[in-house]
Amino acid sequence: MNPLTNTKANSVTITVDGRRTTAAAGVSLAAALVGDGRWTLRRNPVDGGPRGPFCGMGVCLECEVTVDGREAVRACLTRVRAGMRVDTGTRDDR
């Protein structure tokens, strides 16, 4: 069992690219997404190359996703909460 995504205690359900998954409450969204097997969190707007978590502290902007309709949210700085809806724009990459 992955401690970041499938813990029984304090787990929450989030929706990522239309698919429900569980994550430990309070971990960073980037950690929850990687724990769910998602390393590609967005596509480079110029060449379409895969982008994902890099610095883990909000500097590089590589982990930006859309959360509850709000674009350009840094997944590494955002804590998971119940019911959040995440769109990576990489639905076919999983």
C-alpha distances in whole Angstrom, upper triangle without the diagonal:
4,6,9,8,6,7,10,13,15,13,15,16,18,20,20,22,23,19,17,14,12,12,12,16,18,16,18,18,18,15,13,15,14,10,11,13,16,18,22,22,26,29,32,35,37,36,33,31,27,26,23,22,24,26,23,26,28,31,30,29,27,24,27,26,27,26,28,30,31,31,30,28,26,22,22,24,23,21,18,20,20,22,22,23,23,25,24,27,25,24,25,23,20
4,6,6,6,7,11,13,14,12,14,15,16,18,17,20,21,18,16,13,11,9,10,14,15,13,15,15,14,11,10,12,11,7,9,11,14,15,19,19,23,26,29,32,34,33,30,28,24,23,20,18,21,22,19,22,24,27,26,26,24,21,23,22,24,23,25,28,28,28,27,24,22,19,18,21,20,17,16,18,18,20,20,21,20,22,21,24,23,22,23,21,18
4,6,6,6,9,10,11,10,13,15,16,18,18,22,23,20,17,14,11,9,7,11,12,10,13,14,14,10,10,13,12,8,11,13,15,17,20,20,24,27,30,33,35,35,32,29,26,24,20,19,21,21,18,21,23,26,26,25,24,21,23,23,24,23,25,28,28,28,27,24,22,18,17,19,18,15,14,16,17,19,19,21,20,23,22,26,24,24,26,23,21
4,6,7,11,11,11,9,11,13,13,16,15,19,20,17,15,12,9,6,6,9,10,7,9,10,10,7,6,9,9,6,8,11,13,14,17,17,21,24,27,29,32,31,29,27,23,21,17,15,18,19,15,18,20,23,23,22,20,17,20,19,21,19,21,24,24,24,23,20,18,14,14,16,14,12,11,13,14,17,16,18,17,19,19,22,21,21,23,21,18
4,6,9,11,10,8,9,10,10,13,13,16,17,14,12,8,6,4,5,9,11,9,11,10,11,8,6,8,9,6,6,10,12,14,17,16,20,24,26,29,32,31,28,26,22,21,18,17,20,21,18,20,21,24,24,23,21,18,20,18,20,18,20,23,23,23,23,20,19,15,15,17,15,13,10,12,13,15,14,16,15,18,17,21,20,19,21,19,16
4,6,9,10,7,9,10,12,14,15,18,18,15,12,9,6,6,7,10,13,12,14,14,15,12,10,12,12,9,9,12,15,17,20,20,23,27,30,32,35,34,31,29,26,24,21,20,23,24,21,24,25,28,28,27,25,22,23,22,23,21,22,25,26,27,26,23,22,19,19,21,19,16,13,14,14,16,16,18,18,20,20,24,22,21,23,22,18
4,6,7,6,9,11,14,17,18,21,21,18,15,12,8,7,6,9,12,12,15,15,16,13,11,14,15,11,12,16,18,20,23,22,26,30,32,35,38,37,34,32,28,27,24,22,25,25,22,24,26,29,29,28,27,23,25,24,25,22,23,27,27,28,28,25,23,20,20,21,19,16,13,14,14,16,18,20,20,23,23,27,26,25,27,25,22
4,6,6,9,11,15,18,19,23,22,19,16,13,9,9,8,10,14,14,17,18,20,17,14,17,18,15,15,19,21,23,26,25,29,32,35,38,41,40,37,35,32,30,27,26,28,29,25,27,29,32,32,31,30,26,28,26,26,24,24,28,29,30,30,27,26,23,23,24,21,18,15,15,14,17,18,21,21,25,25,29,28,27,29,28,24
4,6,9,12,15,19,21,24,24,21,18,15,11,10,8,9,12,13,17,18,20,17,15,18,20,16,17,21,22,25,27,26,30,34,36,39,42,41,38,37,33,31,28,26,29,29,25,26,28,32,32,31,30,27,28,26,27,24,24,28,29,30,30,27,26,22,22,22,20,17,14,14,13,16,18,21,22,26,27,30,30,29,31,30,27
4,7,10,13,17,19,22,22,20,16,14,10,9,6,6,9,11,14,15,18,15,13,17,18,16,17,20,21,24,26,24,28,31,34,36,39,39,36,35,31,29,26,24,27,27,23,24,25,29,30,28,28,24,25,24,24,21,21,25,25,27,27,23,23,20,20,19,17,13,11,10,10,14,15,18,19,23,24,28,28,27,30,29,26
4,7,10,13,15,19,19,16,13,10,6,5,4,5,9,10,13,13,16,14,11,14,16,13,13,17,18,21,23,22,25,29,31,34,37,37,33,32,28,27,24,22,25,25,22,23,24,28,28,27,26,22,23,21,21,18,19,23,23,25,25,22,21,18,18,19,16,13,10,9,8,11,13,15,17,20,21,25,24,23,26,25,22
4,7,10,13,16,16,14,10,8,5,6,6,6,9,10,13,12,15,14,11,13,16,14,13,17,18,20,22,20,23,27,30,31,35,35,32,31,27,26,23,22,25,25,22,23,23,27,27,25,25,21,21,19,18,15,15,19,20,22,23,19,19,16,17,18,14,11,8,7,5,8,9,12,14,17,19,22,22,21,24,24,21
4,7,10,13,12,10,7,6,4,6,9,9,12,13,14,12,15,14,11,12,15,14,12,16,16,19,20,18,21,25,28,30,33,33,30,29,26,24,22,21,25,26,23,24,24,27,27,25,24,20,20,17,17,14,14,17,19,20,21,19,19,16,18,19,15,13,9,8,5,6,8,10,11,15,17,20,20,18,21,21,19
4,6,10,10,8,6,6,6,7,10,10,12,12,13,10,13,13,10,10,14,13,11,15,14,17,17,15,18,21,25,26,29,30,26,26,22,21,19,19,22,24,20,22,21,25,24,22,21,17,17,14,13,10,11,14,15,17,18,15,16,13,16,16,13,12,8,7,6,5,5,6,8,11,13,16,17,15,18,18,16
4,7,6,5,4,6,8,10,14,14,16,15,15,11,14,15,11,11,14,14,12,14,13,16,16,14,16,19,23,24,27,27,24,24,21,20,18,19,23,24,22,23,22,25,25,22,20,17,16,13,12,10,10,12,14,16,17,15,17,14,17,18,15,14,11,11,9,7,6,5,6,8,11,13,14,12,15,16,14
4,5,5,6,7,10,11,15,15,16,15,14,10,12,13,10,8,12,13,10,12,10,13,12,10,13,16,19,20,24,24,20,20,17,16,15,16,20,22,19,21,20,23,22,19,17,14,13,10,10,9,10,12,14,14,15,14,15,12,15,17,14,14,12,13,12,10,8,6,5,6,7,10,10,9,12,12,11
4,6,8,10,13,15,18,19,20,19,17,13,14,16,14,11,14,15,12,13,11,14,12,10,12,14,18,19,22,22,18,18,16,16,15,17,21,23,21,23,22,24,23,19,18,15,14,10,10,10,11,12,14,14,15,15,16,14,18,19,17,18,15,16,15,13,11,8,6,5,6,7,8,6,9,10,10
4,7,10,13,15,19,19,21,20,19,16,17,19,16,13,17,17,14,15,14,17,16,14,15,18,21,22,25,25,21,22,20,20,19,21,24,27,25,26,25,28,26,23,21,18,17,14,12,12,12,13,16,16,18,18,19,17,20,22,19,19,16,16,15,12,11,8,8,8,10,11,11,8,11,13,12
4,7,10,13,17,18,20,19,18,15,16,17,14,12,15,15,11,13,12,16,16,14,16,19,23,24,27,27,23,23,20,20,19,20,24,26,24,26,25,28,27,24,22,19,18,15,15,14,14,16,18,19,20,19,20,17,20,22,19,19,15,16,14,12,12,9,9,10,12,13,12,10,12,13,11
4,7,10,14,15,17,17,17,14,16,16,12,12,15,14,11,14,13,17,17,16,19,22,25,27,30,29,26,25,22,22,20,21,25,26,24,26,25,28,27,25,23,20,19,16,16,14,14,17,19,20,21,19,20,17,20,21,18,17,13,13,11,9,10,9,10,12,14,16,15,13,16,16,14
4,7,10,12,15,14,15,12,14,13,9,9,12,11,8,11,12,15,16,15,18,22,25,27,30,30,26,25,22,21,19,19,23,24,22,24,24,27,26,24,22,19,19,16,16,15,15,18,20,21,21,19,19,16,18,19,17,15,12,12,11,10,11,11,11,13,14,17,16,14,17,16,13
4,7,9,12,11,13,11,13,12,8,10,12,10,9,12,13,17,18,17,20,24,27,29,32,32,28,27,24,23,20,19,23,24,21,23,23,27,26,24,23,19,20,18,18,16,16,20,21,22,22,20,19,16,17,18,16,13,10,10,9,10,11,12,13,15,16,20,19,18,20,19,16
4,6,9,8,10,9,11,9,6,9,11,8,8,12,13,15,18,16,20,23,26,29,32,31,28,27,23,21,18,17,20,21,18,20,21,24,24,22,21,17,18,17,17,15,17,20,20,21,21,18,17,14,14,16,13,10,7,9,9,11,11,13,13,16,16,20,19,19,21,20,17
4,6,6,9,10,12,10,7,11,13,10,11,15,16,18,20,19,22,26,29,31,34,34,31,29,26,24,20,18,21,21,18,19,21,24,25,23,22,19,20,19,20,17,18,22,22,23,23,19,18,15,15,15,13,10,8,9,10,13,13,15,15,19,19,23,23,22,25,23,21
4,6,9,10,13,11,9,13,15,13,14,18,18,20,22,20,23,27,29,31,34,35,32,31,27,25,21,19,22,22,18,19,20,24,24,23,23,19,20,18,19,16,17,20,20,22,22,18,17,14,14,14,11,8,6,6,7,11,11,14,15,19,20,23,24,23,26,25,23
4,6,9,11,10,10,13,15,14,15,18,18,19,21,19,22,26,28,30,33,34,31,30,26,23,20,18,20,19,15,16,17,21,22,21,21,17,18,17,18,15,17,20,19,21,20,16,15,12,12,11,9,5,5,7,10,13,12,15,15,19,20,23,24,24,27,26,24
4,6,8,7,7,10,11,11,13,15,15,16,18,17,20,23,25,28,31,31,28,27,23,20,17,14,17,16,12,13,15,18,19,18,18,15,16,16,17,15,17,20,19,20,19,15,13,10,9,10,8,5,6,9,12,14,13,15,15,18,18,22,22,22,25,23,21
4,5,5,6,9,10,11,12,15,14,14,16,14,17,20,22,24,27,28,25,24,20,17,14,11,14,13,9,10,11,15,16,15,14,11,13,13,14,13,16,18,17,17,15,12,10,7,6,6,5,4,6,10,13,15,12,14,13,15,15,19,19,20,23,21,20
4,5,5,6,9,10,10,13,11,12,13,11,14,17,20,22,25,25,22,21,18,15,12,10,14,14,11,12,12,16,16,14,13,9,10,10,11,10,13,15,14,14,13,10,9,5,6,8,6,6,5,9,11,13,10,11,9,12,12,15,16,17,19,18,17
4,5,5,6,8,10,11,9,9,10,9,12,15,17,20,23,23,20,18,15,12,9,7,10,11,8,10,11,14,13,12,10,7,9,10,12,12,15,17,16,15,13,11,8,5,5,8,8,9,9,13,15,16,13,14,11,13,11,15,14,16,18,16,15
4,5,5,6,8,10,10,10,12,11,15,18,20,23,26,26,23,21,17,15,11,9,12,12,9,12,13,16,16,15,14,11,13,13,16,15,18,20,19,19,17,14,12,8,7,10,10,9,9,13,15,17,15,16,13,15,14,18,17,18,20,18,16
4,6,5,6,9,9,10,13,12,15,19,21,24,27,26,24,22,18,16,13,11,15,16,13,15,16,19,19,17,16,12,14,13,15,14,16,19,18,18,17,15,13,9,10,12,10,9,8,11,12,14,12,13,11,14,13,17,16,16,19,17,15
4,5,5,7,5,7,9,8,12,15,18,21,24,23,20,18,15,13,10,10,13,15,13,16,16,18,17,16,13,10,12,11,13,13,15,17,17,17,16,14,12,9,10,13,12,11,10,13,14,15,13,12,10,11,10,13,12,13,15,13,11
4,5,5,5,5,9,9,13,16,18,21,24,23,20,18,14,12,9,8,12,14,12,15,16,18,17,16,13,11,14,13,16,16,19,21,21,19,18,16,14,11,11,14,14,14,13,16,18,18,16,16,13,14,12,15,14,15,16,13,11
4,5,7,9,12,13,16,19,22,25,27,26,23,21,17,16,13,12,15,17,14,17,19,21,20,19,17,14,17,16,18,18,20,23,23,22,21,19,17,13,13,16,15,14,13,16,17,18,16,17,15,16,15,18,16,17,18,15,13
4,6,9,11,12,15,18,21,24,27,26,22,21,17,16,13,13,17,19,17,20,20,23,22,20,18,15,17,15,17,17,19,21,22,21,20,19,17,14,15,17,16,15,13,15,16,16,15,15,13,14,13,16,14,14,15,13,10
4,6,9,11,14,16,19,22,25,23,20,18,14,14,12,12,15,18,17,20,21,23,21,20,17,14,17,16,18,18,21,23,23,22,21,19,18,15,15,19,18,18,16,19,19,19,18,17,15,15,13,15,13,13,13,11,8
4,6,7,10,13,16,19,21,20,17,15,11,11,9,10,13,16,15,18,18,20,18,16,13,11,13,12,15,16,18,20,20,18,17,16,15,12,13,17,16,17,15,18,19,19,16,15,12,12,10,12,10,10,11,8,7
4,6,9,11,14,17,19,18,15,12,9,8,6,7,10,13,13,16,16,18,15,14,11,9,12,12,16,17,20,21,21,19,17,16,14,12,12,16,16,17,17,20,21,21,19,18,14,14,11,13,10,12,13,9,9
4,6,8,10,14,16,14,11,9,6,5,5,8,11,14,14,17,16,17,15,13,9,8,11,10,14,16,19,19,19,16,15,15,14,12,13,17,17,18,18,21,22,22,19,17,13,12,8,10,7,10,10,7,8
4,7,10,13,15,15,12,11,8,6,5,8,11,14,13,15,14,16,13,11,8,6,7,7,10,12,15,16,15,13,11,11,10,9,11,14,14,16,15,18,20,19,16,14,10,9,5,7,7,9,11,9,10
4,7,9,12,12,9,9,6,5,7,10,12,15,15,17,15,16,13,10,8,7,7,7,10,13,16,15,15,12,10,11,11,11,13,16,16,18,18,21,22,21,18,15,12,9,5,6,6,10,11,10,12
4,6,9,8,5,5,5,6,9,12,14,17,18,19,17,17,14,12,9,10,10,10,13,16,19,18,17,14,12,14,14,14,17,19,19,22,22,24,26,24,21,19,15,12,9,7,7,11,11,10,13
4,6,6,5,5,6,6,10,13,14,16,18,19,17,16,13,11,9,11,11,12,15,18,21,20,18,15,13,15,15,16,18,20,21,24,24,27,29,27,24,21,18,15,12,11,11,15,15,13,17
4,6,6,8,10,10,13,16,17,19,21,22,19,18,15,13,11,13,12,13,15,19,21,19,18,14,13,16,16,18,20,22,22,25,26,28,30,28,25,22,19,16,13,11,12,16,16,16,19
4,6,8,11,12,15,18,18,21,23,24,21,20,16,15,14,16,15,17,19,22,25,23,22,18,16,19,19,21,23,25,25,29,29,32,33,32,28,26,22,19,16,15,15,18,18,18,21
4,6,9,11,15,18,18,21,23,25,22,21,18,16,14,17,17,18,20,24,26,24,24,20,18,21,21,22,23,26,27,30,30,32,34,32,29,26,23,20,17,15,14,17,17,16,19
4,7,9,13,16,17,20,22,24,21,21,17,16,13,15,15,15,17,21,24,22,21,18,17,19,19,19,21,24,24,27,27,29,31,29,26,23,20,16,13,11,10,14,13,12,16
4,7,10,14,14,18,19,22,20,19,16,15,11,13,14,15,18,21,24,23,22,19,17,19,18,18,20,23,23,26,26,29,30,29,26,24,20,17,14,12,11,14,13,11,15
4,7,11,12,15,17,19,18,18,14,13,9,11,12,13,16,19,22,21,21,18,16,17,16,15,17,20,21,23,23,26,27,26,23,21,17,15,11,11,9,12,12,9,12
4,7,9,12,13,15,14,14,11,9,6,7,9,11,14,17,20,20,19,16,13,14,12,12,13,16,17,20,20,23,25,25,21,20,16,14,10,11,10,13,14,11,13
4,6,10,10,13,12,13,10,9,5,5,8,10,14,16,19,19,18,16,13,13,11,10,10,14,15,17,17,21,23,22,19,18,14,13,10,12,11,14,15,12,13
4,6,6,9,9,11,9,8,6,5,9,11,15,16,20,20,19,16,14,13,9,8,7,11,13,15,16,19,22,22,19,19,15,15,12,15,14,17,18,15,16
4,6,9,9,9,7,8,6,7,11,14,18,19,23,23,21,19,15,15,11,11,9,12,15,17,19,22,25,26,23,22,19,19,16,18,17,20,21,18,19
4,6,7,7,6,9,8,9,12,15,19,20,23,24,22,19,16,15,11,11,9,11,14,16,18,22,25,26,23,23,20,20,18,20,20,23,25,22,22
4,6,8,8,9,9,8,11,14,17,17,21,22,20,18,15,13,9,9,5,8,11,13,15,19,22,23,20,21,18,19,17,20,20,22,24,21,21
4,6,8,9,11,10,12,15,18,18,21,22,19,18,15,13,9,10,6,7,10,13,16,19,22,24,21,22,19,20,19,21,22,25,27,24,24
4,6,6,9,8,9,12,15,16,19,19,16,15,11,10,6,8,6,6,10,13,16,19,22,23,20,20,17,18,17,19,20,23,25,23,24
4,6,9,10,11,14,17,18,22,22,19,17,13,12,9,12,10,10,13,17,19,22,26,26,23,23,20,21,18,21,22,25,27,24,25
4,5,8,9,13,16,18,22,21,19,16,12,12,9,11,10,12,15,18,20,23,26,27,23,23,19,19,16,18,19,22,24,21,23
4,6,6,10,13,15,18,18,15,12,8,9,7,9,9,10,13,16,18,21,24,24,20,19,16,16,13,15,16,19,21,19,21
4,6,9,13,15,19,18,16,13,10,10,8,9,9,12,14,17,18,21,24,24,20,19,15,14,11,13,13,17,18,16,17
4,6,10,12,16,16,14,12,9,8,6,5,7,9,10,13,14,17,20,20,16,15,12,12,9,12,12,15,17,15,16
4,7,9,13,13,10,8,5,5,4,6,8,10,10,13,14,17,19,19,15,14,10,10,8,10,12,15,17,16,17
4,6,10,10,8,6,5,5,6,7,10,11,10,13,13,15,17,16,12,10,7,6,5,8,10,12,15,14,15
4,7,6,5,4,6,6,9,9,13,13,11,14,13,14,16,14,10,8,6,5,6,8,11,13,16,16,17
4,5,5,7,8,7,9,9,12,12,9,11,10,11,12,11,7,6,5,7,9,11,14,14,18,18,18
4,6,8,11,10,13,12,16,15,12,13,12,11,12,9,6,5,6,8,11,13,16,16,20,21,20
4,6,10,10,13,14,17,17,14,16,15,15,15,13,10,8,8,8,11,12,15,16,19,20,21
4,7,7,11,12,15,14,12,15,15,15,16,14,11,10,9,10,12,13,16,17,21,21,22
4,6,9,11,14,14,13,16,16,17,19,17,13,12,10,9,10,11,14,16,19,19,20
4,6,9,12,12,11,15,16,18,20,19,15,14,11,10,10,11,14,17,20,19,20
4,6,9,8,8,11,12,14,17,16,12,12,10,10,10,13,15,17,20,20,20
4,5,6,6,10,12,15,18,18,14,14,11,12,11,14,16,18,21,19,20
4,5,5,8,9,12,15,15,12,12,10,11,10,13,14,16,19,18,17
4,6,8,10,14,17,18,15,16,13,15,13,17,17,19,22,20,19
4,7,10,13,16,18,15,16,14,16,15,19,20,22,25,23,23
4,7,9,13,14,11,12,11,14,14,18,19,20,23,22,21
4,6,10,12,10,13,12,15,16,20,21,21,25,23,22
4,7,9,7,10,10,14,15,18,19,19,23,22,20
4,6,6,10,11,15,17,20,21,21,24,24,22
4,6,9,12,15,18,21,22,21,24,24,22
4,6,10,13,16,19,20,19,22,23,21
4,6,10,13,16,17,17,20,20,19
4,7,10,12,14,13,17,18,17
4,6,9,11,11,15,15,14
4,6,8,8,12,12,13
4,5,7,10,10,11
4,6,9,9,11
4,6,5,8
4,6,7
4,6
4
